[in-house]
Amino acid sequence: MKLPLLKRFGFPVLVLVLGAVLYALPHMVANSYELRVWMLLLIYALVALGLNILTGLTGLVSLGQAGIFAVGAYAVAVLSTKFGMSFFACMTVAIVLSAALGALLAYPTVRVRGVYLTVITIAFGIIVENVAIEWQSLTGGTGGISSIPNATIAGVKLDDHGYFYLLLVMFLVAFIFHYNVIKSRYGRAMRAVSQSETAARTVGINPIVIRLMSFVIAACFAGAAGGAYAYLNLYVNPDTFRFDDSVRFLLMVILGGSGTIIGPVLGAGVLTFIPEILQAFGAWQRFAYGALLALVMFGMPLGIVGTLNLWARRFDKKVNRSSRPWPCIDQDTHALLHSSAKAGDVCLSTDELSMAFGGLIANDRISESLKSGMVHSVIGPNGAGKSTFINCISGFYRPTSGGITFMGQSATGKSSHQLARMGLARTFQNTELFGDMTVLENVLVGADSRYRSGLFATLLRLPSFFADERRYEQEAIRLLQYVGLDDYAQEKARNLPFGHQRRLEIARALAMSPTLLLLDEPAAGLTHGEIEDLMKLIRNIASHQITVLLVEHHVDMIMAISDHVTVLDYGKVIASGTVQQVRNDPAVIEAYFGTGGTPGKVSNEEAV
Amino acid sequence: MTVPLLKVENLCVNYGHIEATRGISIEVGEGEFVGVIGSNGAGKSSTMKAVAGVIKPVSGTIQFAGKPVHGLQSHEMVRRGVALVPEGRFVFADQSTEENLILGGFVQAERNGVGAIREDIDRMYQLFPRLKERRSQLAGSLSGGEQQMLVIARGLMSRPRLLMIDELSLGLAPKILDFLFPVLVELNRQGLSILLVEQIATRALAVTTRAYVMENGHVKLSGVSSQLAHDPAVMEAYLGKQH
């Protein structure tokens, strides 16, 4: 029982304790220098919190945050000295300008990832530093800008203590926003995009939007910190915004524990105070700093907080989780699975769909049509083009020629996340889950496109946020019950046995409330008994007017549950019709069934 | 009785909070073809991964050729003669078929020189003529069936004493299975010990001599495959009613 309590009140208590300790701080420090170090800490923590969203959640490593920090600081310096603008006006411009630069930095992610993206962020930092030195008329060159007025709020000029409390408020607001992003559908979407972009697309998440959002949030935090820095120092020059500083910001996040809630703050604290403490080492100060950093990271590879979390989990009780009987169908199932499609309408059709890879024609003028509420199977030998077909209609490949119509709208050339939002859900042959997220979170990510509360409601925790969270969490739990995995809800997805992962993928797909569900070999790796359960599940899904497109090798299953079967060989449709028509087709027997098993032996029991 | 090639006793493996195996004991004798069947979550893959050194067991012992090997890492297990064909295949997708095979022969090349590998590769091409046709094609562009052949061949390139296959039939058309199972039987006839995890229980029990039925992290049943195939409990759960 201690866990739900901690979950519910842990963060408010943390904020209160942190706020209370920091509130008392100015009365406890020895001198104004020490207070200044604490203020620097709060400012750096602000940058680190923003960077944590970018790096810890979305997985994008930026080594250019000092550049954005500089822009915030210079914006304040220039506006307050040359135009005499007020604190709030200066800070607003600093944040807006930084956000715009963040968006600019996000643009390369359209095509550049990983270390290559990091190089671009480094380049950005270099450019900002150079502009700060050379644009002398604006920035004062290497001499910088001095005599920045103290921050003044409501006519009161803030002294050291006053400014500390202002920074404290900024920090606490940022800390709460940071938490509110992490624990929300945006935080989940960010982690989803970093763990499997492919899977994120299939549930309707546009990775570009998520990366843009992460860059902009990180930039807002860094820009605000930069502005605050200018008001603390009352003087800015290019020396404070070098590549070294970008590295230090990233180290704060990684040392503290990237992706954790308190880690970046702790990292900022350690890296701000350690140099002060290590001054005792004199000339060897930097040696001691480096050695300490290396030792901590070696001993705690996930950062301080991340590793402590890991150690704490070792003491968790080991449990024997098991699958419940599935599918769990009851009177509520109808509310869970709803499709607006009418039985018999055409759900999806392809018109002369062709896909060529170089000289190899993987799909050759396929014209098929899927009726709503039907189980439509695609079979064929390995290499016949089944996966290509699925990838074409789900938007992962762009067909070489031909058209696709989905629910009466043209779907040709639409990308996978657009199709997902139109109601097309899919699973993968080798499963594409968000392995480091819990089973429940995986299903919640599936519902992402249905949330109505936006970023604003999420940051401020408006009632619409809680309404959405409650609604989709309840629905996710019921979907897990439906596929028999509710016992596993809090386990990481990658710890599930392979066959269970398939079911989780189906639950995640159903959370989108789709009209068409593409299942790519759902029976692979299942035992006979499990396949019977899977057949019941598929029949039940189809009975709610959700069309199922099934690619499968399990012949008995195909024959028992399909309303329509399409057979592919060498990219061409060699047969298409009812089970009866296809089963006796000599071309199909020759190409697919081989000598081992003719598909005639389906017992009556199974065909029910 | 002589010392079995592989002897696993009381093996326990955890994933996060989940106990995957809870005291599993199995044996594979020299030259035996042993099957493992059971539902998802029974602990089949975990047992194989623990033997191959891919994951570390929490407790229990693993002996290979009479020597304790639990806790050794997978590259060390390959040197001792254990090859694992993992579930879901894992080819080096951006290298050619032949390069994948050469990588499989890494240990052999160290011991017997690169010349020995050439012979082994030719042997693989005899076993799987399709791989010869695809020798210069990138492994990632092979069909599912071809990739499975490649992973088996790559495993064989280390000249293992024990070949472990996790889910041979995964995502493969019936026709490919008609080809693959006899290949395994032939390899076993030539003296290779094989441990096969397979969901299509009819096929698994038809080719193996002995088999284990796992459930919930335990070994529930074991015995001669042909007898298990007629065991009512096994038929009900794993073989389907039509048999």
Interface residues (C-beta under 8 A of the other chain):
Chain A: R313 D316 K317 K318 V319 N320 R321 S322 S323 G380 P381 N382 G383 Q429 N430 Y488 Q490 E491 K492 R494 N495 L496 P497 F498 G499 H500 E521 A524 G525 L526 T527 H528 G529 E530 E532 H553 V555 D556 Y592 F593 G594 T595 G596 G597 K601 S603 E605 E606
Chain B: N14 Y15 G16 H17 I18 E19 A20 R22 I37 G38 S39 N40 G41 A42 S45 E87 G88 S143 G144 G145 E146 E167 S169 L170 G171 L172 A173 P174 K175 I176 L177 D178 Q199 A201 N216 G217 E236 A237 Y238 L239 G240 K241 Q242
